[in-house]
Amino acid sequence: MFLPLWGLAKTSIKRQEFRYQIVTHRRKSKKGLRIEAKQLFHRFLFIIFHFSASLRNTCSSVPLQAKEI
């Protein structure tokens, strides 16, 4: 679950500067906003996918008797 956060810590300085320019630039370009939105959307899907996968693994390890209740 902490893999997305670990990946964020390893971003390069140039990428961080690029993202900072996109967020703080007064005249935000459409291309820059699309890139930022695309990155956020993919990160969101990644977190949802891994969260649902971990829930499936947790639920599948519950004994059958507990599932019937």
CORJO-V554995 format. One record per residue. N is the residue number from 1. RES is the residue in one letter. SS is DSSP state (A for helix, B for strand, O for the rest). PSI is psi as a letter, one per 20 degrees, with the letter a starting at -180 (none if undefined). NEAR is the number of other ideal C-beta (glycine too) atoms within 10 Angstrom. Layout:
n=<N & N>
res=<RES & RES>
ss=<SS & SS>
psi=<PSI & PSI>
near=<NEAR & NEAR>
This chain:
n=<1 & 2 & 3 & 4 & 5 & 6 & 7 & 8 & 9 & 10 & 11 & 12 & 13 & 14 & 15 & 16 & 17 & 18 & 19 & 20 & 21 & 22 & 23 & 24 & 25 & 26 & 27 & 28 & 29 & 30 & 31 & 32 & 33 & 34 & 35 & 36 & 37 & 38 & 39 & 40 & 41 & 42 & 43 & 44 & 45 & 46 & 47 & 48 & 49 & 50 & 51 & 52 & 53 & 54 & 55 & 56 & 57 & 58 & 59 & 60 & 61 & 62 & 63 & 64 & 65 & 66 & 67 & 68 & 69>
res=<M & F & L & P & L & W & G & L & A & K & T & S & I & K & R & Q & E & F & R & Y & Q & I & V & T & H & R & R & K & S & K & K & G & L & R & I & E & A & K & Q & L & F & H & R & F & L & F & I & I & F & H & F & S & A & S & L & R & N & T & C & S & S & V & P & L & Q & A & K & E & I>
ss=<O & O & A & A & A & A & A & A & A & O & O & O & A & A & A & A & A & A & A & A & A & A & A & A & O & O & O & O & O & A & A & A & A & A & A & A & A & A & A & A & A & A & A & A & A & A & A & A & A & A & A & A & A & A & A & A & A & A & A & A & O & O & O & A & A & A & A & A & O>
psi=<h & j & g & h & h & h & h & h & h & j & q & r & h & g & g & g & g & g & h & g & h & g & g & i & p & g & n & p & q & h & g & g & h & g & g & g & h & g & g & g & g & h & h & g & h & g & g & g & g & h & g & h & h & h & g & g & h & g & h & i & i & p & q & h & h & h & h & i & none>
near=<8 & 6 & 10 & 12 & 9 & 8 & 11 & 10 & 6 & 7 & 11 & 8 & 7 & 8 & 10 & 11 & 10 & 15 & 15 & 10 & 12 & 17 & 11 & 8 & 11 & 4 & 5 & 13 & 11 & 7 & 9 & 16 & 13 & 11 & 14 & 15 & 10 & 10 & 12 & 10 & 10 & 10 & 13 & 11 & 10 & 13 & 14 & 10 & 10 & 13 & 11 & 10 & 10 & 11 & 10 & 10 & 9 & 9 & 10 & 8 & 7 & 9 & 7 & 6 & 7 & 8 & 9 & 6 & 4>
